[in-house]
Amino acid sequence: MPKFDFSVITRDGQKVESVQIFGTDLPDAERKLRQMYYHCQVTQSKAVNSEKDLSQSADIEDVLSLIVKHS
């Protein structure tokens, strides 16, 4: 499921940047956003490429070296 990044101004006038929400598409993510921030004004929205975060993997040697360093 894609992730979308929003910047909003709340109904009280507070600026909130980088609210990331999963949705099937932009309107679905914005609907979820408006459930959390009722009567907000969306100032910016963009799709976030979350696949590059998932493409990184660690092998067992990397994990073991991290454990040894923090022990």
C-alpha positions in Angstrom: 0.0 0.0 0.0 1.5 3.4 -0.9 2.4 6.0 1.6 1.5 9.7 1.3 3.2 12.7 3.0 1.0 15.7 4.0 1.7 19.1 5.5 -1.3 20.7 7.1 -2.5 23.7 9.0 -4.9 22.6 11.8 -8.2 24.4 12.6 -6.3 26.1 15.4 -3.7 27.5 13.0 -0.8 25.2 14.0 1.4 24.0 11.2 2.1 20.2 11.1 4.6 19.0 8.6 5.3 15.5 7.3 2.3 13.5 8.4 2.7 10.2 6.6 -0.3 8.0 6.0 -0.9 4.8 4.1 -3.7 4.7 1.6 -4.9 3.0 -1.5 -4.6 6.3 -3.3 -4.3 10.0 -2.5 -8.0 10.6 -1.8 -8.1 7.6 0.6 -5.0 8.9 2.5 -6.5 12.4 2.6 -9.8 11.0 4.0 -7.8 9.3 6.8 -5.8 12.5 7.4 -9.1 14.5 7.8 -10.3 11.9 10.4 -7.3 12.8 12.6 -7.1 16.5 11.8 -10.7 17.6 11.5 -11.2 20.8 9.4 -7.5 21.1 8.5 -6.1 22.8 5.5 -3.8 20.7 3.4 -0.9 22.8 2.2 1.2 20.1 0.6 0.7 16.4 -0.4 3.0 14.0 -2.1 3.5 10.2 -2.6 6.4 8.7 -0.7 8.4 5.9 -2.3 8.6 3.4 0.5 10.0 0.6 -1.7 13.6 1.9 -1.3 13.3 1.5 2.5 12.2 -2.1 2.0 14.9 -3.0 -0.5 17.7 -2.7 2.0 18.4 -5.9 3.8 20.9 -7.0 6.3 22.6 -10.4 6.4 23.3 -12.3 9.6 26.9 -11.1 9.8 25.7 -7.4 9.9 23.2 -8.2 12.7 25.7 -10.1 14.7 28.3 -7.3 14.4 25.6 -4.8 15.7 24.8 -7.1 18.7 28.5 -7.4 19.6 29.1 -3.7 19.3 26.2 -2.9 21.7 27.0 -5.6 24.3 
